[in-house]
Amino acid sequence: MRLMLDALTHRGPDAWGILQAPGVVAGIRRLRVIDLATGDQPIANEDEQLHIVVNGEFYDYARYQRELDAISGD
């Protein structure tokens, strides 16, 4: 898997991540654009039962953050 990710360095030279679990392997290369410090992947939920890798950026993240904060009361 690491050799495949290294072959994609031109797509995301800033970071990489691998998730290996029974029956699944997921890898990601990352170009840091907006979330420079905390956007590395794979991303896990609080109890690490779910993991995700995504291809993309939310450029209007501030609007969604305000909406989510309003729903959760933060």
mmCIF file of the N, C-alpha and C atoms, coordinates in Angstrom:
data_MODEL
# 
_entry.id   MODEL 
# 
loop_
_atom_site.group_PDB 
_atom_site.id 
_atom_site.type_symbol 
_atom_site.label_atom_id 
_atom_site.label_alt_id 
_atom_site.label_comp_id 
_atom_site.label_asym_id 
_atom_site.label_entity_id 
_atom_site.label_seq_id 
_atom_site.pdbx_PDB_ins_code 
_atom_site.Cartn_x 
_atom_site.Cartn_y 
_atom_site.Cartn_z 
_atom_site.occupancy 
_atom_site.B_iso_or_equiv 
_atom_site.pdbx_formal_charge 
_atom_site.auth_seq_id 
_atom_site.auth_comp_id 
_atom_site.auth_asym_id 
_atom_site.auth_atom_id 
_atom_site.pdbx_PDB_model_num 
ATOM 1   N N  . MET A 1 1  ? 0.828   -1.191 0.000  1.00 0.00 ? 1  MET A N  1 
ATOM 2   C CA . MET A 1 1  ? 0.000   0.000  0.000  1.00 0.00 ? 1  MET A CA 1 
ATOM 3   C C  . MET A 1 1  ? 0.871   1.252  0.000  1.00 0.00 ? 1  MET A C  1 
ATOM 4   N N  . ARG A 1 2  ? 1.923   1.261  0.791  1.00 0.00 ? 2  ARG A N  1 
ATOM 5   C CA . ARG A 1 2  ? 2.769   2.451  0.858  1.00 0.00 ? 2  ARG A CA 1 
ATOM 6   C C  . ARG A 1 2  ? 3.387   2.774  -0.493 1.00 0.00 ? 2  ARG A C  1 
ATOM 7   N N  . LEU A 1 3  ? 3.750   1.775  -1.275 1.00 0.00 ? 3  LEU A N  1 
ATOM 8   C CA . LEU A 1 3  ? 4.299   2.026  -2.615 1.00 0.00 ? 3  LEU A CA 1 
ATOM 9   C C  . LEU A 1 3  ? 3.270   2.711  -3.504 1.00 0.00 ? 3  LEU A C  1 
ATOM 10  N N  . MET A 1 4  ? 2.000   2.304  -3.394 1.00 0.00 ? 4  MET A N  1 
ATOM 11  C CA . MET A 1 4  ? 0.954   2.960  -4.186 1.00 0.00 ? 4  MET A CA 1 
ATOM 12  C C  . MET A 1 4  ? 0.786   4.414  -3.750 1.00 0.00 ? 4  MET A C  1 
ATOM 13  N N  . LEU A 1 5  ? 0.802   4.669  -2.444 1.00 0.00 ? 5  LEU A N  1 
ATOM 14  C CA . LEU A 1 5  ? 0.665   6.040  -1.956 1.00 0.00 ? 5  LEU A CA 1 
ATOM 15  C C  . LEU A 1 5  ? 1.862   6.891  -2.374 1.00 0.00 ? 5  LEU A C  1 
ATOM 16  N N  . ASP A 1 6  ? 3.050   6.305  -2.349 1.00 0.00 ? 6  ASP A N  1 
ATOM 17  C CA . ASP A 1 6  ? 4.229   7.042  -2.789 1.00 0.00 ? 6  ASP A CA 1 
ATOM 18  C C  . ASP A 1 6  ? 4.137   7.412  -4.265 1.00 0.00 ? 6  ASP A C  1 
ATOM 19  N N  . ALA A 1 7  ? 3.493   6.565  -5.073 1.00 0.00 ? 7  ALA A N  1 
ATOM 20  C CA . ALA A 1 7  ? 3.317   6.859  -6.496 1.00 0.00 ? 7  ALA A CA 1 
ATOM 21  C C  . ALA A 1 7  ? 2.360   8.033  -6.710 1.00 0.00 ? 7  ALA A C  1 
ATOM 22  N N  . LEU A 1 8  ? 1.570   8.375  -5.689 1.00 0.00 ? 8  LEU A N  1 
ATOM 23  C CA . LEU A 1 8  ? 0.606   9.478  -5.782 1.00 0.00 ? 8  LEU A CA 1 
ATOM 24  C C  . LEU A 1 8  ? 1.077   10.738 -5.057 1.00 0.00 ? 8  LEU A C  1 
ATOM 25  N N  . THR A 1 9  ? 2.334   10.809 -4.705 1.00 0.00 ? 9  THR A N  1 
ATOM 26  C CA . THR A 1 9  ? 2.848   11.949 -3.957 1.00 0.00 ? 9  THR A CA 1 
ATOM 27  C C  . THR A 1 9  ? 2.553   13.268 -4.654 1.00 0.00 ? 9  THR A C  1 
ATOM 28  N N  . HIS A 1 10 ? 2.569   13.285 -5.982 1.00 0.00 ? 10 HIS A N  1 
ATOM 29  C CA . HIS A 1 10 ? 2.280   14.522 -6.720 1.00 0.00 ? 10 HIS A CA 1 
ATOM 30  C C  . HIS A 1 10 ? 0.863   15.025 -6.479 1.00 0.00 ? 10 HIS A C  1 
ATOM 31  N N  . ARG A 1 11 ? -0.055  14.152 -6.055 1.00 0.00 ? 11 ARG A N  1 
ATOM 32  C CA . ARG A 1 11 ? -1.437  14.548 -5.783 1.00 0.00 ? 11 ARG A CA 1 
ATOM 33  C C  . ARG A 1 11 ? -1.623  15.120 -4.386 1.00 0.00 ? 11 ARG A C  1 
ATOM 34  N N  . GLY A 1 12 ? -0.691  14.817 -3.486 1.00 0.00 ? 12 GLY A N  1 
ATOM 35  C CA . GLY A 1 12 ? -0.791  15.294 -2.118 1.00 0.00 ? 12 GLY A CA 1 
ATOM 36  C C  . GLY A 1 12 ? 0.527   15.099 -1.409 1.00 0.00 ? 12 GLY A C  1 
ATOM 37  N N  . PRO A 1 13 ? 1.423   16.045 -1.544 1.00 0.00 ? 13 PRO A N  1 
ATOM 38  C CA . PRO A 1 13 ? 2.760   15.861 -0.989 1.00 0.00 ? 13 PRO A CA 1 
ATOM 39  C C  . PRO A 1 13 ? 2.879   16.141 0.508  1.00 0.00 ? 13 PRO A C  1 
ATOM 40  N N  . ASP A 1 14 ? 1.839   16.654 1.143  1.00 0.00 ? 14 ASP A N  1 
ATOM 41  C CA . ASP A 1 14 ? 1.965   17.144 2.511  1.00 0.00 ? 14 ASP A CA 1 
ATOM 42  C C  . ASP A 1 14 ? 1.746   16.095 3.590  1.00 0.00 ? 14 ASP A C  1 
ATOM 43  N N  . ALA A 1 15 ? 0.927   15.093 3.326  1.00 0.00 ? 15 ALA A N  1 
ATOM 44  C CA . ALA A 1 15 ? 0.637   14.089 4.351  1.00 0.00 ? 15 ALA A CA 1 
ATOM 45  C C  . ALA A 1 15 ? 0.095   12.836 3.685  1.00 0.00 ? 15 ALA A C  1 
ATOM 46  N N  . TRP A 1 16 ? 0.122   11.756 4.429  1.00 0.00 ? 16 TRP A N  1 
ATOM 47  C CA . TRP A 1 16 ? -0.460  10.507 3.952  1.00 0.00 ? 16 TRP A CA 1 
ATOM 48  C C  . TRP A 1 16 ? -0.990  9.733  5.151  1.00 0.00 ? 16 TRP A C  1 
ATOM 49  N N  . GLY A 1 17 ? -1.915  8.808  4.878  1.00 0.00 ? 17 GLY A N  1 
ATOM 50  C CA . GLY A 1 17 ? -2.455  7.967  5.942  1.00 0.00 ? 17 GLY A CA 1 
ATOM 51  C C  . GLY A 1 17 ? -2.933  6.645  5.384  1.00 0.00 ? 17 GLY A C  1 
ATOM 52  N N  . ILE A 1 18 ? -2.893  5.629  6.225  1.00 0.00 ? 18 ILE A N  1 
ATOM 53  C CA . ILE A 1 18 ? -3.347  4.290  5.838  1.00 0.00 ? 18 ILE A CA 1 
ATOM 54  C C  . ILE A 1 18 ? -4.234  3.750  6.947  1.00 0.00 ? 18 ILE A C  1 
ATOM 55  N N  . LEU A 1 19 ? -5.324  3.112  6.551  1.00 0.00 ? 19 LEU A N  1 
ATOM 56  C CA . LEU A 1 19 ? -6.188  2.380  7.469  1.00 0.00 ? 19 LEU A CA 1 
ATOM 57  C C  . LEU A 1 19 ? -6.181  0.931  7.025  1.00 0.00 ? 19 LEU A C  1 
ATOM 58  N N  . GLN A 1 20 ? -5.791  0.031  7.905  1.00 0.00 ? 20 GLN A N  1 
ATOM 59  C CA . GLN A 1 20 ? -5.828  -1.399 7.609  1.00 0.00 ? 20 GLN A CA 1 
ATOM 60  C C  . GLN A 1 20 ? -6.671  -2.077 8.684  1.00 0.00 ? 20 GLN A C  1 
ATOM 61  N N  . ALA A 1 21 ? -7.683  -2.805 8.231  1.00 0.00 ? 21 ALA A N  1 
ATOM 62  C CA . ALA A 1 21 ? -8.558  -3.548 9.128  1.00 0.00 ? 21 ALA A CA 1 
ATOM 63  C C  . ALA A 1 21 ? -8.956  -4.824 8.407  1.00 0.00 ? 21 ALA A C  1 
ATOM 64  N N  . PRO A 1 22 ? -9.494  -5.794 9.112  1.00 0.00 ? 22 PRO A N  1 
ATOM 65  C CA . PRO A 1 22 ? -9.895  -7.032 8.440  1.00 0.00 ? 22 PRO A CA 1 
ATOM 66  C C  . PRO A 1 22 ? -10.831 -6.764 7.257  1.00 0.00 ? 22 PRO A C  1 
ATOM 67  N N  . GLY A 1 23 ? -10.401 -7.140 6.081  1.00 0.00 ? 23 GLY A N  1 
ATOM 68  C CA . GLY A 1 23 ? -11.219 -7.009 4.882  1.00 0.00 ? 23 GLY A CA 1 
ATOM 69  C C  . GLY A 1 23 ? -11.159 -5.669 4.186  1.00 0.00 ? 23 GLY A C  1 
ATOM 70  N N  . VAL A 1 24 ? -10.367 -4.713 4.688  1.00 0.00 ? 24 VAL A N  1 
ATOM 71  C CA . VAL A 1 24 ? -10.330 -3.386 4.066  1.00 0.00 ? 24 VAL A CA 1 
ATOM 72  C C  . VAL A 1 24 ? -8.964  -2.725 4.273  1.00 0.00 ? 24 VAL A C  1 
ATOM 73  N N  . VAL A 1 25 ? -8.545  -2.015 3.241  1.00 0.00 ? 25 VAL A N  1 
ATOM 74  C CA . VAL A 1 25 ? -7.372  -1.156 3.320  1.00 0.00 ? 25 VAL A CA 1 
ATOM 75  C C  . VAL A 1 25 ? -7.740  0.129  2.595  1.00 0.00 ? 25 VAL A C  1 
ATOM 76  N N  . ALA A 1 26 ? -7.496  1.269  3.233  1.00 0.00 ? 26 ALA A N  1 
ATOM 77  C CA . ALA A 1 26 ? -7.771  2.565  2.615  1.00 0.00 ? 26 ALA A CA 1 
ATOM 78  C C  . ALA A 1 26 ? -6.544  3.439  2.793  1.00 0.00 ? 26 ALA A C  1 
ATOM 79  N N  . GLY A 1 27 ? -6.218  4.191  1.754  1.00 0.00 ? 27 GLY A N  1 
ATOM 80  C CA . GLY A 1 27 ? -5.072  5.077  1.827  1.00 0.00 ? 27 GLY A CA 1 
ATOM 81  C C  . GLY A 1 27 ? -5.409  6.441  1.269  1.00 0.00 ? 27 GLY A C  1 
ATOM 82  N N  . ILE A 1 28 ? -4.672  7.441  1.714  1.00 0.00 ? 28 ILE A N  1 
ATOM 83  C CA . ILE A 1 28 ? -4.928  8.817  1.287  1.00 0.00 ? 28 ILE A CA 1 
ATOM 84  C C  . ILE A 1 28 ? -3.621  9.589  1.193  1.00 0.00 ? 28 ILE A C  1 
ATOM 85  N N  . ARG A 1 29 ? -3.525  10.442 0.184  1.00 0.00 ? 29 ARG A N  1 
ATOM 86  C CA . ARG A 1 29 ? -2.456  11.440 0.075  1.00 0.00 ? 29 ARG A CA 1 
ATOM 87  C C  . ARG A 1 29 ? -3.113  12.785 0.255  1.00 0.00 ? 29 ARG A C  1 
ATOM 88  N N  . ARG A 1 30 ? -2.434  13.739 0.863  1.00 0.00 ? 30 ARG A N  1 
ATOM 89  C CA . ARG A 1 30 ? -3.086  15.000 1.200  1.00 0.00 ? 30 ARG A CA 1 
ATOM 90  C C  . ARG A 1 30 ? -2.257  16.205 0.796  1.00 0.00 ? 30 ARG A C  1 
ATOM 91  N N  . LEU A 1 31 ? -2.933  17.156 0.166  1.00 0.00 ? 31 LEU A N  1 
ATOM 92  C CA . LEU A 1 31 ? -2.412  18.491 -0.082 1.00 0.00 ? 31 LEU A CA 1 
ATOM 93  C C  . LEU A 1 31 ? -3.112  19.409 0.911  1.00 0.00 ? 31 LEU A C  1 
ATOM 94  N N  . ARG A 1 32 ? -2.384  19.976 1.852  1.00 0.00 ? 32 ARG A N  1 
ATOM 95  C CA . ARG A 1 32 ? -2.986  20.825 2.876  1.00 0.00 ? 32 ARG A CA 1 
ATOM 96  C C  . ARG A 1 32 ? -3.321  22.182 2.273  1.00 0.00 ? 32 ARG A C  1 
ATOM 97  N N  . VAL A 1 33 ? -4.628  22.519 2.273  1.00 0.00 ? 33 VAL A N  1 
ATOM 98  C CA . VAL A 1 33 ? -5.090  23.780 1.700  1.00 0.00 ? 33 VAL A CA 1 
ATOM 99  C C  . VAL A 1 33 ? -5.702  24.657 2.786  1.00 0.00 ? 33 VAL A C  1 
ATOM 100 N N  . ILE A 1 34 ? -6.721  24.158 3.464  1.00 0.00 ? 34 ILE A N  1 
ATOM 101 C CA . ILE A 1 34 ? -7.422  24.966 4.466  1.00 0.00 ? 34 ILE A CA 1 
ATOM 102 C C  . ILE A 1 34 ? -7.048  24.527 5.878  1.00 0.00 ? 34 ILE A C  1 
ATOM 103 N N  . ASP A 1 35 ? -7.325  23.298 6.225  1.00 0.00 ? 35 ASP A N  1 
ATOM 104 C CA . ASP A 1 35 ? -7.104  22.802 7.586  1.00 0.00 ? 35 ASP A CA 1 
ATOM 105 C C  . ASP A 1 35 ? -5.685  22.259 7.687  1.00 0.00 ? 35 ASP A C  1 
ATOM 106 N N  . LEU A 1 36 ? -4.751  23.142 7.931  1.00 0.00 ? 36 LEU A N  1 
ATOM 107 C CA . LEU A 1 36 ? -3.344  22.782 7.857  1.00 0.00 ? 36 LEU A CA 1 
ATOM 108 C C  . LEU A 1 36 ? -2.896  21.885 9.001  1.00 0.00 ? 36 LEU A C  1 
ATOM 109 N N  . ALA A 1 37 ? -3.482  22.038 10.163 1.00 0.00 ? 37 ALA A N  1 
ATOM 110 C CA . ALA A 1 37 ? -2.961  21.332 11.333 1.00 0.00 ? 37 ALA A CA 1 
ATOM 111 C C  . ALA A 1 37 ? -3.726  20.059 11.694 1.00 0.00 ? 37 ALA A C  1 
ATOM 112 N N  . THR A 1 38 ? -5.040  20.033 11.493 1.00 0.00 ? 38 THR A N  1 
ATOM 113 C CA . THR A 1 38 ? -5.826  18.925 12.050 1.00 0.00 ? 38 THR A CA 1 
ATOM 114 C C  . THR A 1 38 ? -6.595  18.119 11.015 1.00 0.00 ? 38 THR A C  1 
ATOM 115 N N  . GLY A 1 39 ? -6.320  18.266 9.760  1.00 0.00 ? 39 GLY A N  1 
ATOM 116 C CA . GLY A 1 39 ? -7.118  17.595 8.743  1.00 0.00 ? 39 GLY A CA 1 
ATOM 117 C C  . GLY A 1 39 ? -6.562  16.288 8.226  1.00 0.00 ? 39 GLY A C  1 
ATOM 118 N N  . ASP A 1 40 ? -5.557  15.724 8.893  1.00 0.00 ? 40 ASP A N  1 
ATOM 119 C CA . ASP A 1 40 ? -4.983  14.474 8.402  1.00 0.00 ? 40 ASP A CA 1 
ATOM 120 C C  . ASP A 1 40 ? -5.997  13.343 8.494  1.00 0.00 ? 40 ASP A C  1 
ATOM 121 N N  . GLN A 1 41 ? -5.840  12.360 7.638  1.00 0.00 ? 41 GLN A N  1 
ATOM 122 C CA . GLN A 1 41 ? -6.774  11.248 7.538  1.00 0.00 ? 41 GLN A CA 1 
ATOM 123 C C  . GLN A 1 41 ? -6.007  9.942  7.600  1.00 0.00 ? 41 GLN A C  1 
ATOM 124 N N  . PRO A 1 42 ? -6.682  8.839  7.815  1.00 0.00 ? 42 PRO A N  1 
ATOM 125 C CA . PRO A 1 42 ? -8.099  8.612  8.033  1.00 0.00 ? 42 PRO A CA 1 
ATOM 126 C C  . PRO A 1 42 ? -8.592  9.307  9.308  1.00 0.00 ? 42 PRO A C  1 
ATOM 127 N N  . ILE A 1 43 ? -9.884  9.611  9.317  1.00 0.00 ? 43 ILE A N  1 
ATOM 128 C CA . ILE A 1 43 ? -10.528 10.273 10.451 1.00 0.00 ? 43 ILE A CA 1 
ATOM 129 C C  . ILE A 1 43 ? -11.405 9.231  11.145 1.00 0.00 ? 43 ILE A C  1 
ATOM 130 N N  . ALA A 1 44 ? -11.316 9.175  12.473 1.00 0.00 ? 44 ALA A N  1 
ATOM 131 C CA . ALA A 1 44 ? -12.112 8.217  13.250 1.00 0.00 ? 44 ALA A CA 1 
ATOM 132 C C  . ALA A 1 44 ? -13.134 8.967  14.090 1.00 0.00 ? 44 ALA A C  1 
ATOM 133 N N  . ASN A 1 45 ? -14.235 8.269  14.410 1.00 0.00 ? 45 ASN A N  1 
ATOM 134 C CA . ASN A 1 45 ? -15.189 8.849  15.351 1.00 0.00 ? 45 ASN A CA 1 
ATOM 135 C C  . ASN A 1 45 ? -14.643 8.694  16.767 1.00 0.00 ? 45 ASN A C  1 
ATOM 136 N N  . GLU A 1 46 ? -15.415 9.123  17.757 1.00 0.00 ? 46 GLU A N  1 
ATOM 137 C CA . GLU A 1 46 ? -14.935 9.199  19.129 1.00 0.00 ? 46 GLU A CA 1 
ATOM 138 C C  . GLU A 1 46 ? -14.456 7.862  19.683 1.00 0.00 ? 46 GLU A C  1 
ATOM 139 N N  . ASP A 1 47 ? -15.171 6.772  19.394 1.00 0.00 ? 47 ASP A N  1 
ATOM 140 C CA . ASP A 1 47 ? -14.764 5.475  19.940 1.00 0.00 ? 47 ASP A CA 1 
ATOM 141 C C  . ASP A 1 47 ? -13.992 4.622  18.924 1.00 0.00 ? 47 ASP A C  1 
ATOM 142 N N  . GLU A 1 48 ? -13.616 5.233  17.821 1.00 0.00 ? 48 GLU A N  1 
ATOM 143 C CA . GLU A 1 48 ? -12.808 4.609  16.764 1.00 0.00 ? 48 GLU A CA 1 
ATOM 144 C C  . GLU A 1 48 ? -13.454 3.355  16.173 1.00 0.00 ? 48 GLU A C  1 
ATOM 145 N N  . GLN A 1 49 ? -14.790 3.320  16.191 1.00 0.00 ? 49 GLN A N  1 
ATOM 146 C CA . GLN A 1 49 ? -15.510 2.223  15.549 1.00 0.00 ? 49 GLN A CA 1 
ATOM 147 C C  . GLN A 1 49 ? -15.733 2.486  14.064 1.00 0.00 ? 49 GLN A C  1 
ATOM 148 N N  . LEU A 1 50 ? -15.735 3.762  13.677 1.00 0.00 ? 50 LEU A N  1 
ATOM 149 C CA . LEU A 1 50 ? -15.921 4.159  12.290 1.00 0.00 ? 50 LEU A CA 1 
ATOM 150 C C  . LEU A 1 50 ? -14.735 5.003  11.850 1.00 0.00 ? 50 LEU A C  1 
ATOM 151 N N  . HIS A 1 51 ? -14.286 4.771  10.618 1.00 0.00 ? 51 HIS A N  1 
ATOM 152 C CA . HIS A 1 51 ? -13.196 5.547  10.028 1.00 0.00 ? 51 HIS A CA 1 
ATOM 153 C C  . HIS A 1 51 ? -13.621 5.980  8.634  1.00 0.00 ? 51 HIS A C  1 
ATOM 154 N N  . ILE A 1 52 ? -13.061 7.106  8.187  1.00 0.00 ? 52 ILE A N  1 
ATOM 155 C CA . ILE A 1 52 ? -13.403 7.618  6.865  1.00 0.00 ? 52 ILE A CA 1 
ATOM 156 C C  . ILE A 1 52 ? -12.170 8.245  6.233  1.00 0.00 ? 52 ILE A C  1 
ATOM 157 N N  . VAL A 1 53 ? -12.085 8.121  4.916  1.00 0.00 ? 53 VAL A N  1 
ATOM 158 C CA . VAL A 1 53 ? -11.150 8.902  4.116  1.00 0.00 ? 53 VAL A CA 1 
ATOM 159 C C  . VAL A 1 53 ? -11.984 9.617  3.074  1.00 0.00 ? 53 VAL A C  1 
ATOM 160 N N  . VAL A 1 54 ? -11.671 10.878 2.828  1.00 0.00 ? 54 VAL A N  1 
ATOM 161 C CA . VAL A 1 54 ? -12.450 11.662 1.879  1.00 0.00 ? 54 VAL A CA 1 
ATOM 162 C C  . VAL A 1 54 ? -11.525 12.359 0.897  1.00 0.00 ? 54 VAL A C  1 
ATOM 163 N N  . ASN A 1 55 ? -12.046 12.579 -0.283 1.00 0.00 ? 55 ASN A N  1 
ATOM 164 C CA . ASN A 1 55 ? -11.310 13.278 -1.320 1.00 0.00 ? 55 ASN A CA 1 
ATOM 165 C C  . ASN A 1 55 ? -12.018 14.595 -1.563 1.00 0.00 ? 55 ASN A C  1 
ATOM 166 N N  . GLY A 1 56 ? -11.509 15.654 -0.973 1.00 0.00 ? 56 GLY A N  1 
ATOM 167 C CA . GLY A 1 56 ? -12.132 16.949 -1.189 1.00 0.00 ? 56 GLY A CA 1 
ATOM 168 C C  . GLY A 1 56 ? -11.952 17.881 -0.018 1.00 0.00 ? 56 GLY A C  1 
ATOM 169 N N  . GLU A 1 57 ? -12.413 19.113 -0.202 1.00 0.00 ? 57 GLU A N  1 
ATOM 170 C CA . GLU A 1 57 ? -12.372 20.153 0.814  1.00 0.00 ? 57 GLU A CA 1 
ATOM 171 C C  . GLU A 1 57 ? -13.745 20.804 0.889  1.00 0.00 ? 57 GLU A C  1 
ATOM 172 N N  . PHE A 1 58 ? -14.133 21.212 2.069  1.00 0.00 ? 58 PHE A N  1 
ATOM 173 C CA . PHE A 1 58 ? -15.317 22.027 2.241  1.00 0.00 ? 58 PHE A CA 1 
ATOM 174 C C  . PHE A 1 58 ? -14.849 23.474 2.313  1.00 0.00 ? 58 PHE A C  1 
ATOM 175 N N  . TYR A 1 59 ? -14.951 24.197 1.209  1.00 0.00 ? 59 TYR A N  1 
ATOM 176 C CA . TYR A 1 59 ? -14.510 25.582 1.203  1.00 0.00 ? 59 TYR A CA 1 
ATOM 177 C C  . TYR A 1 59 ? -15.487 26.496 1.922  1.00 0.00 ? 59 TYR A C  1 
ATOM 178 N N  . ASP A 1 60 ? -16.739 26.071 2.072  1.00 0.00 ? 60 ASP A N  1 
ATOM 179 C CA . ASP A 1 60 ? -17.722 26.867 2.811  1.00 0.00 ? 60 ASP A CA 1 
ATOM 180 C C  . ASP A 1 60 ? -17.974 26.249 4.190  1.00 0.00 ? 60 ASP A C  1 
ATOM 181 N N  . TYR A 1 61 ? -16.901 25.687 4.763  1.00 0.00 ? 61 TYR A N  1 
ATOM 182 C CA . TYR A 1 61 ? -17.006 24.993 6.040  1.00 0.00 ? 61 TYR A CA 1 
ATOM 183 C C  . TYR A 1 61 ? -17.510 25.892 7.164  1.00 0.00 ? 61 TYR A C  1 
ATOM 184 N N  . ALA A 1 62 ? -17.201 27.183 7.134  1.00 0.00 ? 62 ALA A N  1 
ATOM 185 C CA . ALA A 1 62 ? -17.598 28.082 8.221  1.00 0.00 ? 62 ALA A CA 1 
ATOM 186 C C  . ALA A 1 62 ? -19.124 28.152 8.337  1.00 0.00 ? 62 ALA A C  1 
ATOM 187 N N  . ARG A 1 63 ? -19.806 28.169 7.200  1.00 0.00 ? 63 ARG A N  1 
ATOM 188 C CA . ARG A 1 63 ? -21.274 28.210 7.232  1.00 0.00 ? 63 ARG A CA 1 
ATOM 189 C C  . ARG A 1 63 ? -21.823 26.933 7.863  1.00 0.00 ? 63 ARG A C  1 
ATOM 190 N N  . TYR A 1 64 ? -21.293 25.784 7.448  1.00 0.00 ? 64 TYR A N  1 
ATOM 191 C CA . TYR A 1 64 ? -21.763 24.518 8.003  1.00 0.00 ? 64 TYR A CA 1 
ATOM 192 C C  . TYR A 1 64 ? -21.418 24.406 9.486  1.00 0.00 ? 64 TYR A C  1 
ATOM 193 N N  . GLN A 1 65 ? -20.265 24.909 9.889  1.00 0.00 ? 65 GLN A N  1 
ATOM 194 C CA . GLN A 1 65 ? -19.891 24.877 11.297 1.00 0.00 ? 65 GLN A CA 1 
ATOM 195 C C  . GLN A 1 65 ? -20.872 25.682 12.133 1.00 0.00 ? 65 GLN A C  1 
ATOM 196 N N  . ARG A 1 66 ? -21.269 26.856 11.639 1.00 0.00 ? 66 ARG A N  1 
ATOM 197 C CA . ARG A 1 66 ? -22.261 27.675 12.370 1.00 0.00 ? 66 ARG A CA 1 
ATOM 198 C C  . ARG A 1 66 ? -23.591 26.928 12.501 1.00 0.00 ? 66 ARG A C  1 
ATOM 199 N N  . GLU A 1 67 ? -24.021 26.283 11.414 1.00 0.00 ? 67 GLU A N  1 
ATOM 200 C CA . GLU A 1 67 ? -25.284 25.531 11.460 1.00 0.00 ? 67 GLU A CA 1 
ATOM 201 C C  . GLU A 1 67 ? -25.207 24.370 12.440 1.00 0.00 ? 67 GLU A C  1 
ATOM 202 N N  . LEU A 1 68 ? -24.108 23.639 12.427 1.00 0.00 ? 68 LEU A N  1 
ATOM 203 C CA . LEU A 1 68 ? -23.954 22.516 13.343 1.00 0.00 ? 68 LEU A CA 1 
ATOM 204 C C  . LEU A 1 68 ? -23.866 22.993 14.791 1.00 0.00 ? 68 LEU A C  1 
ATOM 205 N N  . ASP A 1 69 ? -23.174 24.101 15.015 1.00 0.00 ? 69 ASP A N  1 
ATOM 206 C CA . ASP A 1 69 ? -23.090 24.658 16.361 1.00 0.00 ? 69 ASP A CA 1 
ATOM 207 C C  . ASP A 1 69 ? -24.471 25.080 16.865 1.00 0.00 ? 69 ASP A C  1 
ATOM 208 N N  . ALA A 1 70 ? -25.291 25.652 15.975 1.00 0.00 ? 70 ALA A N  1 
ATOM 209 C CA . ALA A 1 70 ? -26.637 26.063 16.366 1.00 0.00 ? 70 ALA A CA 1 
ATOM 210 C C  . ALA A 1 70 ? -27.486 24.874 16.753 1.00 0.00 ? 70 ALA A C  1 
ATOM 211 N N  . ILE A 1 71 ? -27.325 23.769 16.042 1.00 0.00 ? 71 ILE A N  1 
ATOM 212 C CA . ILE A 1 71 ? -28.095 22.557 16.338 1.00 0.00 ? 71 ILE A CA 1 
ATOM 213 C C  . ILE A 1 71 ? -27.654 21.952 17.667 1.00 0.00 ? 71 ILE A C  1 
ATOM 214 N N  . SER A 1 72 ? -26.343 21.912 17.896 1.00 0.00 ? 72 SER A N  1 
ATOM 215 C CA . SER A 1 72 ? -25.822 21.250 19.090 1.00 0.00 ? 72 SER A CA 1 
ATOM 216 C C  . SER A 1 72 ? -25.814 22.152 20.316 1.00 0.00 ? 72 SER A C  1 
ATOM 217 N N  . GLY A 1 73 ? -26.064 23.439 20.125 1.00 0.00 ? 73 GLY A N  1 
ATOM 218 C CA . GLY A 1 73 ? -26.099 24.373 21.237 1.00 0.00 ? 73 GLY A CA 1 
ATOM 219 C C  . GLY A 1 73 ? -24.740 24.911 21.650 1.00 0.00 ? 73 GLY A C  1 
ATOM 220 N N  . ASP A 1 74 ? -23.706 24.684 20.861 1.00 0.00 ? 74 ASP A N  1 
ATOM 221 C CA . ASP A 1 74 ? -22.361 25.200 21.185 1.00 0.00 ? 74 ASP A CA 1 
ATOM 222 C C  . ASP A 1 74 ? -22.218 26.654 20.832 1.00 0.00 ? 74 ASP A C  1 
# 
